[in-house]
Amino acid sequence: MSHSLNEIEAQAKRAARGAGLPWGMAEEAARATRWLASHDLAGPALLADVLTQNDGVAHAQVAPAALDGVWRAPSGPLCPLAGGAALNDCADRLTANKSIEMADVSFPLLVLPFAAWAALHIKQPVRLTWQDVEIDTDGVGIWVRDPHSEINTDKTAMLICQKTETRQEPASRPGLRGTVASDIWARLDNFAKRTYAPATDASRLLGAGAGTSDND
């Protein structure tokens, strides 16, 4: 189904909050999902996957334990949202020709929007690589090399972000809407429903219909 990018961002934010992400991280997750959807990439599906994988896990357990050397989570796979947010915060490291490396990253495509924002910050394109995937971004457009269709992989042993040269050929540019399969939308909605306040007698009386009275 086709959705406006505003709809996708709002649904992603509600889902991230329903999954227990802090407000700031939920907002970042929603922006990242919107960015990927604008490029016709599987942002909503991967968000649903990472929220399912990390459901009930403390955020600190899937965030980088330290920002020196190769970034790793204290326990299990590194969350791409947490790793991506840290990458964006550390974007200035890329200007000194230093790479940022992350190990055991789940759903690595979710790191791409954060790499794009880092590119905007340093005013130079960056390259994200994992397995045989290579994606360059100037912050708006993307150039994708993916010979073995690994862009949507659920985990990679190593992800590297580094500064790169400006590409001459045209980039894939963002669109105005995104496509989300109905089953993916429903998965996000299941997380979003956790944010809804339970009905009370007072809210029922204020709502539409007869409430608790019976006029028949």
Steps between C-alpha positions, in 0.01 A plus 500: 500500500615853422532738796615857537839535662332685789275199560797264495699714742206534741429126497868419548525739795195351671633149442844587637345656810274199543808277487648696789754722325567832673334802339818628337591161356141443383513827311834404342362157405199663337713746301724215385201291393356793306837565329531141385138487384555814293768306310266202454709295745364261763516739796158417649556124468846517656371722781232241577770231500739683733220595741394135511855381555568747781156481662547486876879552479648798685622764255842512669553133414474559124673841481878541452680413823782742409579733212870411473622244249235272353158571645322203658192447711550363853278205421387362165466691172553875485175688434532700175295785646729536800811453288371744240421768757852465642646521149316825441631637830855400401482623140797735543727197530441430132658830392840383626485201260411274790244228446228402747465124536222301663496126568204259498247760380142391449304631198790723383299690239342692790840663559490664155284803588733585787797475264314736266454755778868463588580580134293817524680594820851462358392631158652204318364165377550191712509132413329226699613141437402159633549159341496575124273805536646844431285813530618857453290795611538875491222532755219520247570261213643148512715281274452128569722207404347172617605210274368226726175659627624534857365849563217371721705244691401451864858507631854578393824418674650839416370836380735783399424868443762727348537821302506458122528704181218677324334278240451634148215277382140589599383377839173341598297791641224487762134484404194652665325178610593155619358153455435284806349152479182460703650228721798725585264788583304265726819392682590863566142565610522221758791680662327838466191370683709459814507879528123528518357576844257236626136602499348614829137559600561875471651475151214278386245757621685774310519292183245438230202276561300419809800441731385310807137611473229298334219704344324209329 
